[in-house]
Amino acid sequence: MDAKQIATLLCVAITVTVGQASTAQVANIGNLVWMDSNRNGVQDSGEVGIQDVTVQLWNGTRTELLASTVTSGSGTYVLQGATNTALRVRALLPNASLRYSPMDAGGSDVLDSDVFASGDEAGFTAAFTLASNVISITSIDIGMMLPQQANLGNLVWEDLDRDGIQDAGESGILGATLQLWNSGMSQLFASTTSNSVGVYTLLTPEPGDYRVRIIPPTGYALAPKDQGGSDLLDSDFNMFSPAGFTDTYVIASNVISVTHIDAGLISNRVFANGFE
């Protein structure tokens, strides 16, 4: 046998030697997207599922979408994924008013929410890998909630003696404009006016850092800020930079109202005789 014949036999041997493909086991992955009415991250009695929520299956690094479905009328879903590979489940918020519930709250993986509530991974589970003998996993649940809103107020009053303190006999002022802004004063969330007794209320969209701004009615200027020893009786709005704004209020998720954001106003009206 010459060299050419030997080389031909080697090529044939290499060509016919191939590996045998294996078939991956497929498992069902679910189970529930629910409305977390009390925002505690736990499926409580009486809390119901959310219909038509898009739920997706991604690879473990979140670079490839593998499957997608929507929840049933009772909030349940089923996805199919391969075993022995890293996977993540993702749920999309169905509207802008909802938020994800706290993750891994309580002591039961059957009743908690399994997706990150915030940050870059919001809506995703942590990566998980199913063993080859798993045919179904029914504990991947997602809680969604309406964010806690807080009422901010309370009073715009006429500071007759110009001392920045609410004294007896000083009454409220009608028609001051009050606005709710983010801490950076770049986004306006809400606006209202003080009523006939000077009271106002603004509603935060969710927990966060906020400022209140006042636009006094014509003929009024701001009283001195933070006078006296009581935050319940002083004026909370800056006379100077940032003029008309309060300092930042940090509204935590457990806060439902702040009722001491008050504004003292001083009349700067001048009458024909030179006196007020």
C-alpha positions in Angstrom: 0.0 0.0 0.0 1.5 3.3 -1.1 1.4 6.7 0.7 -1.6 7.9 -1.4 -3.7 4.9 -0.5 -2.9 5.3 3.3 -3.9 9.0 3.2 -7.3 8.2 1.5 -8.1 5.6 4.2 -7.4 8.1 7.0 -9.7 10.7 5.5 -12.5 8.2 5.2 -12.0 7.2 8.8 -12.2 10.8 10.0 -15.3 11.5 7.9 -17.4 8.6 9.1 -16.6 9.1 12.9 -19.4 11.4 14.2 -21.0 12.1 17.5 -24.6 11.1 18.4 -27.0 14.0 19.2 -28.8 13.9 22.5 -32.4 15.1 23.2 -32.9 17.5 26.2 -35.7 17.0 28.6 -38.4 19.7 28.6 -40.1 20.8 31.8 -43.2 22.9 32.4 -42.5 26.1 34.3 -45.1 28.2 36.1 -47.3 29.3 38.0 -49.1 32.6 39.1 -49.1 36.4 38.6 -51.2 37.9 41.3 -52.3 41.4 42.6 -50.5 42.0 45.9 -53.2 44.2 47.5 -51.4 44.8 50.7 -47.9 45.1 49.1 -46.3 42.6 51.4 -44.9 40.3 48.7 -46.9 37.3 50.0 -50.0 35.7 48.4 -52.6 36.3 51.0 -56.2 35.0 51.1 -58.4 37.0 48.9 -55.7 38.3 46.6 -56.5 37.4 43.0 -54.5 36.6 39.8 -53.9 39.1 37.0 -55.1 38.2 33.5 -53.2 38.9 30.3 -49.7 39.5 31.8 -46.9 38.7 29.4 -44.5 36.1 30.9 -41.3 35.2 29.1 -38.6 32.6 29.4 -35.0 33.8 28.9 -31.6 32.2 29.0 -29.6 32.7 32.2 -27.7 35.7 30.9 -30.8 37.5 29.6 -29.4 37.6 26.1 -32.0 35.3 24.4 -35.7 35.2 24.6 -36.8 31.5 24.5 -40.5 31.5 24.9 -43.5 33.8 25.8 -47.0 33.4 27.0 -49.8 35.4 28.7 -51.5 34.6 32.0 -55.0 33.0 32.0 -58.1 34.5 33.5 -57.0 33.3 36.9 -53.4 34.7 36.5 -51.7 31.3 35.9 -49.1 30.7 33.2 -47.1 27.8 31.8 -43.8 28.0 29.9 -41.7 25.1 28.6 -38.0 25.1 29.1 -35.1 22.7 28.7 -33.5 21.1 31.7 -29.8 21.2 32.5 -29.5 24.8 31.3 -29.6 28.2 33.1 -33.0 29.9 32.7 -34.8 33.0 33.9 -38.5 33.9 33.9 -39.5 37.5 33.2 -42.9 39.1 33.7 -43.8 42.4 32.1 -45.9 45.0 34.0 -49.2 45.3 32.1 -49.6 49.0 32.7 -47.6 52.0 34.0 -49.5 52.2 37.3 -48.2 48.8 38.7 -45.0 47.9 40.4 -43.3 44.6 41.3 -43.9 43.3 44.8 -40.9 42.8 47.2 -38.9 39.7 46.3 -38.6 36.6 48.5 -40.8 38.0 51.3 -42.1 35.7 54.1 -41.0 32.1 54.7 -42.6 30.2 51.9 -41.3 29.9 48.3 -44.8 28.7 47.3 -46.4 32.1 48.4 -43.7 34.7 47.7 -42.8 36.7 44.6 -39.8 35.5 42.8 -38.7 38.4 40.5 -36.5 41.4 41.3 -38.6 44.4 42.3 -36.2 47.1 41.0 -32.9 47.7 39.3 -31.5 46.4 36.0 -33.0 42.9 36.7 -36.5 44.2 37.6 -39.1 41.7 36.5 -36.6 38.8 36.1 -36.1 35.9 38.4 -32.6 34.9 39.4 -31.1 32.3 37.1 -32.1 28.7 37.8 -31.3 25.3 36.4 -33.8 22.4 36.4 -32.4 18.9 36.9 -32.9 16.4 34.0 -35.5 14.4 36.0 -37.8 17.5 36.6 -41.0 17.5 34.6 -42.7 20.5 36.2 -42.0 23.4 38.6 -45.0 25.4 39.9 -43.5 27.8 42.4 -42.3 30.7 40.2 -44.8 33.4 41.1 -44.9 37.1 40.5 -46.6 39.7 42.7 -47.6 43.0 41.3 -48.9 46.0 43.3 -50.1 49.5 43.1 -47.5 51.7 44.8 -48.2 53.3 48.2 -49.3 56.9 47.7 -49.0 59.6 50.3 -50.9 62.7 51.0 -48.8 65.8 51.5 -50.1 69.1 53.0 -51.3 71.1 54.9 -51.8 74.8 55.4 -51.1 78.2 53.7 -51.7 81.0 56.2 -51.3 84.8 56.4 -48.5 85.6 58.8 -49.8 88.9 60.1 -46.8 89.6 62.4 -44.3 88.3 59.9 -42.5 86.0 62.4 -42.8 82.8 60.3 -45.0 81.1 63.0 -48.7 80.2 62.9 -50.1 82.3 65.7 -53.7 82.4 67.1 -55.9 84.5 65.0 -53.9 84.1 61.8 -56.2 82.6 59.1 -55.7 80.5 56.0 -55.3 82.0 52.5 -57.4 80.9 49.5 -56.0 80.4 46.0 -52.3 79.8 46.5 -50.9 77.3 43.9 -49.1 74.3 45.4 -47.1 71.9 43.2 -45.4 68.5 43.7 -42.0 68.2 42.1 -39.2 65.6 42.1 -36.2 66.4 44.3 -34.2 67.7 41.4 -37.0 70.1 40.4 -37.1 68.8 36.9 -40.4 67.0 36.9 -43.9 68.3 37.9 -46.2 65.5 39.2 -49.3 67.4 40.5 -50.8 70.8 41.2 -53.6 72.1 43.4 -54.7 75.3 45.1 -55.4 76.1 48.7 -59.0 76.1 49.7 -61.1 78.8 51.5 -59.4 78.0 54.8 -55.9 77.6 53.3 -55.7 73.8 53.4 -54.2 71.9 50.4 -53.4 68.2 49.6 -51.0 66.8 47.1 -50.8 63.0 46.3 -47.4 61.4 45.6 -47.4 58.9 42.7 -45.3 56.4 44.7 -42.6 56.4 47.4 -39.6 58.6 46.6 -37.9 62.0 47.1 -40.1 65.1 46.5 -40.4 68.8 47.0 -43.4 71.0 47.3 -43.5 74.4 45.5 -45.8 77.3 46.3 -46.8 80.2 44.0 -48.4 82.8 46.2 -51.4 84.7 45.2 -50.8 88.2 43.9 -50.0 90.6 46.8 -48.2 88.0 49.0 -44.6 87.0 49.6 -43.1 84.1 51.6 -42.6 84.4 55.4 -39.2 83.4 57.0 -38.6 79.6 56.9 -38.1 77.3 60.0 -38.8 79.8 62.7 -39.5 78.8 66.3 -39.2 75.4 67.7 -42.1 73.5 66.1 -42.2 72.0 62.7 -46.0 71.9 63.0 -46.2 75.7 63.3 -43.4 77.1 61.1 -43.2 77.9 57.4 -41.4 75.3 55.3 -40.7 77.1 52.0 -37.4 78.7 51.0 -37.5 82.4 50.5 -34.4 82.2 48.4 -32.6 79.5 46.4 -34.5 77.4 45.5 -37.1 80.1 46.0 -40.7 78.9 46.6 -39.6 75.2 47.1 -39.4 73.2 50.3 -36.3 71.1 51.1 -36.5 67.5 49.9 -39.0 65.1 51.7 -38.1 61.4 51.6 -41.4 59.6 51.4 -40.8 55.9 52.4 -43.1 53.1 51.3 -44.8 52.9 54.7 -45.7 56.7 54.7 -49.4 57.5 54.0 -49.4 61.2 54.9 -47.2 64.2 55.9 -49.3 67.0 57.3 -46.8 69.7 58.4 -45.7 71.2 55.1 -47.0 74.7 55.7 -46.5 78.0 54.1 -46.6 81.4 55.8 -47.3 84.3 53.5 -46.8 88.0 54.2 -49.0 90.6 52.5 -47.0 93.0 50.4 -50.0 95.0 49.3 -49.8 98.7 49.6 -52.9 100.8 49.7 -53.4 104.4 48.5 -52.6 105.9 51.9 -49.3 104.0 52.0 -50.6 101.5 54.7 -51.9 98.0 54.4 
